[in-house]
Amino acid sequence: MSPTSPDQAGELLQRQQARRRRVRRLMRPLPRRGNLARYPILKYFAGPARRMPFLWSYRPEHVRPALYIGSILTLLPLLGVQLVLALGACMLLRGNLPIAAALQMVSNPLTAAPLYGLTYAVGSPIVTWLMPAAGAAVRVPTALGAGALALGLVLAGSIHLVWEVARRRRQREAQALRVHRSVNRVPTGTPEQAC
């Protein structure tokens, strides 16, 4: 996808700038290196977290674990401590904290009941198949955990696939802009030297 005209290059540049503005707007409420101390419990971990560059990196090797960490944790019935667990898991698995934190916003007091009902519905047959003689005291929490793991992996896999397609598209667009800029570079010096 190499732009052949300045109009196509301008359109690519505008799309790139609009995407950056959308991402900045979405990132505003999320924990970042500079505002980590504003979060009630996370502020106790702000010092060590600031010194871990992978928590703030958007490289693919740091985004992938964050997608899976965040997707599984958001479906676990741990409302209220998910962000702290996401921070701990990101520190251990070298994941991106803002992405894992953004996925924690999926489960909130309004969506908790439907999400946990769905995870139980998915996890219950798994637990019945694996532990047929388990009592209700063991079956319910285990079904919630198994369902969260199964649905979290499916959710994370889906998000990962969409992210990978979008990332490759952005790379092609950036490459096309670099090619356009290098082809249309104005020579330096006086007009006599350029000839």
C-alpha positions, 0 to 999 in steps of 0.5 A: 500500500504505497501512496502514489499521490500526495492526497493519499499520503495526506489521508493516511497521515490524517487517519494516523493523527485521528487514531492517536487522538482517540487512543489518548482520549481512551487512555486518560482514565487509565493508570499511567506512569505519571498518575499511578499515585492517584489510585487508592491501592496502586499508589503503594506500588507506584515507586517500583512500578515506575522503574519497570519500563515493560509496564508502560511499553506498547511493544507486542511482547508486552501487549500480548501478556496484558491482553490475556491477563486482563481478559481472564482477570476481568471475568473472575469474580474478584470485583474490587481487587482486579486492578491490584491483581492485574498490576501483580500479574503484569509485573510477573509476566512483563505485561503492559499495565494500562491495557490490563487495567483497561480490560478490568473496566469491562466488569463493573457493578452493572455488568458483574451479574451477567458476566459471572452468570455467563462464566458459571454457565460455561464453567459448570459443565467443565467442573461437572465433567472433571469433578462429578462428585464435588459438592456445591461448596467446591463446584460453584467457585471452581465453575466460576474460575473454570468459566472465567479461564475458558471465556477469558482465553476466548476473549483474549484470543479474539482481542489479540487477533483484532489487535494483530490485524490492526497492528499490521495495517498500521505498520503498512500505512507507516511504511507507505508514509515513509516511502512517500516522504523519501520519494518526495524529499526536496533536495537541499542546497541551492537550485544550481547545486540540485541540477 
